[in-house]
Amino acid sequence: MNYLNKKSVKDIDIDNKKVLVRCDFNVPIDENGNIANTKRIDESLETIQYLIRHNAKIILCSHLGRPKGECNMNFSLAPVAKYLSKTLGKEVKLAEDVVGESAKNLSSKLNPGDVMLIENVRFHHEEEKNDPEFSKKLASLAQIYVNDAFGTAHRAHASTAGVAEYLPAVCGFLIKKELTVMGNAIDEPKKPLVVILGGSKVSDKIGVIYNLIDKVDTLIIGGGMAYTFMKALGYSIGTSICEQDKINLAKDIMVKVKEKDVKFLIPVDIKVGLEYKPDTESKIVESDSIPEGWMGMDIGPRTQEIFSEALKGSGTIIWQGPVGVFEWEEFAKGTLAVAKAVAESGAISIIGGGDSASAVEKLGFADRMTHISTGGGASLKFLEGAILPGIAALDDK
Ligand code: AMP
């Protein structure tokens, strides 16, 4: 599938038309009911403002949290409607339901440039089941469907894919940007291409390795997934996390990188802890001899230097997954060093969403990256070369 051939809001006449826009408003809500981080909403403003300027009648929809198919007001989109009203400088009314009388009534009264929001689509269990009748009901609210929720583009749900069966369907600017930047980085990377993979599990990242193996010049492995590779090499890994059933796969990957002449780096030293907790006793050890009872929780200082050196002079860097337990200061130094080296490399830097995005933001390097994806799972699937149902469902040019 050619992702870049999908129609966007710019390829369709939206003047005076009712447009259903699937956004990713799945924002964290604090104990006082306030939005703790508005980034996801802010990322969708470009599309919404474009639709306002072009006189569309705008019906926004999203999920928030996991209400498990029930109408649970703890997961109401009310705080989002409030924030949007303030940010857009116009009232954004919230329907009391998703596809019921309130949504129908409010949407029928929209004037060009008006914006409304329907309630959390996951108040209906039909949403995650991609139920055709529910998709039809959603579609009946509007004349055009715009998907701008990259974070849920890897899910085939009613509001992310099903609804596209019943309406002209295009993407918004956020999805367009994600597809263009990540698509270019994979299809025609400025060389050399360095891929850094971390996070907890090898199993999550296998697809990315195999998809990029013919293009990558240097593959760097850190984080929890590195210990499965070390085990495959016969190292003692103490109590570090390891996927026993992926050891053969790790061996296979190491054979492949050799065949393809890919530079392959795993940690040479490790910061280990006695227990999996922030203030545990810790020390630096050689990566091939982690003592019994100790677990690897971050890359060591020599590895930080080696990884940083490998990033110098690269053309494109794709980074998915922190190289240590970055949430705890004691084990964040490796991820910090990598973030710094990526920022200073001058390369096109693509940061996968989820934990990698949180790490880069938390450590203060967000504005020095070329692109931080808004979708953790979705960016992983994209880098794997998998089909994203929310994109596949959109109309081709
Ligand atoms: P993922 O969601 O697979 O990208 O994994 C991200 C998580 O991996 C983060 O919460 C990190 O704390 C965790 N992580 C990174 N390195 C390690 C490690 N050495 N041991 C255990 N967890 C790790």
Boltz pocket constraint, residues with backbone or C-beta under 6 A from the ligand:
constraints:
  - pocket:
      binder: B
      contacts: [[A, 198], [A, 199], [A, 200], [A, 201], [A, 204], [A, 222], [A, 223], [A, 224], [A, 225], [A, 241], [A, 296], [A, 297], [A, 298], [A, 320], [A, 321], [A, 322], [A, 323], [A, 324], [A, 325], [A, 326], [A, 327], [A, 354], [A, 355], [A, 356]]
      max_distance: 6.0
